[in-house]
Amino acid sequence: MAFNNTDLAAFKDVWVFCEQREGKLMPTDFELISEGRRLADELGVDLCGLLLGDNVEGIAKELGGYGADKVYVCDHPLLKTYTTDAYAKVICDVIEDLKPEAFLIGATNIGRDLGPRCAARLHTGLCADCTHLDVDMGIYKDFLREASTLPEEKIEGMGVAKVLGQDHDVSRDLKMTRPAFGGHLMASIICPRFRPTMATVRPGVMKKAPFDQAKADACEIVKPAFSLSEADMETEVVEVVKAAKKLVDLIGADFIVSVGRGISKDVEGGIKLAEELAAELGGVVGGSRAVIDSGWLSADHQVGQTGKTVHPKVYVALGISGAIQHKAGMQDSECIIAVNKNDTAPIFEIADYGICGDLFKVTPMLTEAIRAAKAAK
Ligand SMILES: Cc1cc2nc3c(=O)[nH]c(=O)nc-3n(C[C@H](O)[C@H](O)[C@H](O)COP(=O)(O)OP(=O)(O)OC[C@H]3O[C@@H](n4cnc5c(N)ncnc54)[C@H](O)[C@@H]3O)c2cc1C
């Protein structure tokens, strides 16, 4: 296969892979379309969704309501259910034909599978699990001033990188930022030599823009040419069996009550207290990795760098110390309430309300206070 993707000027537009399951768009699509809009504006290009499936044209216009100028729809019976080989084949064909400059994919289970396969085939670079994206150097520098400990002279001097011994102007490159070394460092990565620049983006991190019906109506639907047959596929979906248990929806929750290793003296009792408080708030239960690794809650409950990134209205941390990897997933919550018996626990540094005490005593009091407040209304 010949790679013709070093002619950077031949590539234009920002694309977002829009994942659908059973004909329904996923929440990450709206987050990435909203973020992609900002990046496309910074580059002065169009923002395009890429939607694959069987009979999915009808759901495409909604993406326009969050900022897509155009949605490329690839409809085919063999794209009904996700398979790596069919999706990668169609996406790579369409990308080679239409040449987007940047291609964003949600770091969902499907996105984490699809992204690297496409990047390898297209012979381009992919930065996985990004939590921040920028193009404009001024905006990127402001981000560094706020989020990093880099000295001002270092930030001010940025703009040119050495690539294969040559000076390379990074002003049009996508700056892809992600946690590295267990969350102790943030790394900003560029893909200077090949296009499209590819990034998978953590679900729940980018903010969804408000929906605009006029923009949805104006969104152009394009059906690009592609070919796909069973001969292109090594896999066949025989049956889709859904997990019997419903997974907890942490990302969409407004109220989360999370438990940490602090429940260890009575695990069942601690989880029950959290469930009661969550039920009173109309929320769900989450957990720190210590709780998931101990098998006290299933993996879908984990909040943090290797779990979910959440920003609920209220996040209650019960017996959680506040390790950097936990904070990475919840520090943008609107209001954080922490209960910990150790008054020097790092969670108190980011808590809006800190209660120093035993969670087994404090939690029932919180639940009761909310119950009483609701009854008084
Ligand atoms: C690469 C990497 C990725 C990671 N990803 C994640 C992640 O996604 N999410 C995550 O959470 N962690 C993650 N971790 C682990 C993280 O570093 C911490 O080990 C973990 O968050 C600790 O969980 P904890 O706060 O529940 O436990 P601990 O740190 O043991 O804290 C327990 C807390 O409970 C308090 N306590 C004890 N008893 C009571 C009581 N009766 N009442 C009130 N308070 C009490 C203690 O004072 C203590 O502060 C990761 C680590 C690495 C290296």
The ligand as a Gaussian input file, in Angstrom:
#p B3LYP/6-31G(d) Opt

LIG

0 1
 C       -2.034000       4.120000      36.678000
 C       -2.985000       4.237000      37.822000
 C       -4.307000       4.467000      37.546000
 C       -5.236000       4.582000      38.594000
 N       -6.546000       4.837000      38.301000
 C       -7.412000       5.057000      39.318000
 C       -8.776000       5.395000      39.057000
 O       -9.225000       5.457000      37.909000
 N       -9.578000       5.630000      40.113000
 C       -9.161000       5.567000      41.407000
 O       -9.964000       5.785000      42.329000
 N       -7.882000       5.218000      41.679000
 C       -7.005000       4.944000      40.679000
 N       -5.741000       4.572000      40.970000
 C       -5.407000       4.226000      42.370000
 C       -5.129000       5.425000      43.263000
 O       -3.761000       5.754000      43.180000
 C       -5.461000       5.089000      44.714000
 O       -4.739000       3.949000      45.125000
 C       -6.958000       4.842000      44.983000
 O       -7.717000       5.889000      44.436000
 C       -7.190000       4.756000      46.482000
 O       -8.540000       4.484000      46.733000
 P       -9.214000       4.939000      48.106000
 O       -9.138000       6.410000      48.228000
 O      -10.537000       4.298000      48.124000
 O       -8.326000       4.199000      49.193000
 P       -7.274000       4.777000      50.225000
 O       -6.270000       5.619000      49.549000
 O       -6.805000       3.616000      51.008000
 O       -8.142000       5.729000      51.139000
 C       -9.103000       5.307000      52.046000
 C       -9.579000       6.525000      52.826000
 O      -10.628000       6.182000      53.661000
 C      -10.492000       6.895000      54.881000
 N      -11.264000       6.138000      55.883000
 C      -10.981000       4.919000      56.421000
 N      -11.975000       4.523000      57.241000
 C      -12.909000       5.521000      57.231000
 C      -14.156000       5.691000      57.867000
 N      -14.687000       4.755000      58.672000
 N      -14.848000       6.850000      57.638000
 C      -14.348000       7.818000      56.838000
 N      -13.149000       7.697000      56.189000
 C      -12.444000       6.553000      56.383000
 C       -9.015000       6.945000      55.142000
 O       -8.689000       8.045000      55.977000
 C       -8.478000       7.128000      53.727000
 O       -8.329000       8.501000      53.398000
 C       -4.804000       4.442000      39.943000
 C       -3.458000       4.210000      40.204000
 C       -2.562000       4.097000      39.167000
 C       -1.118000       3.872000      39.467000

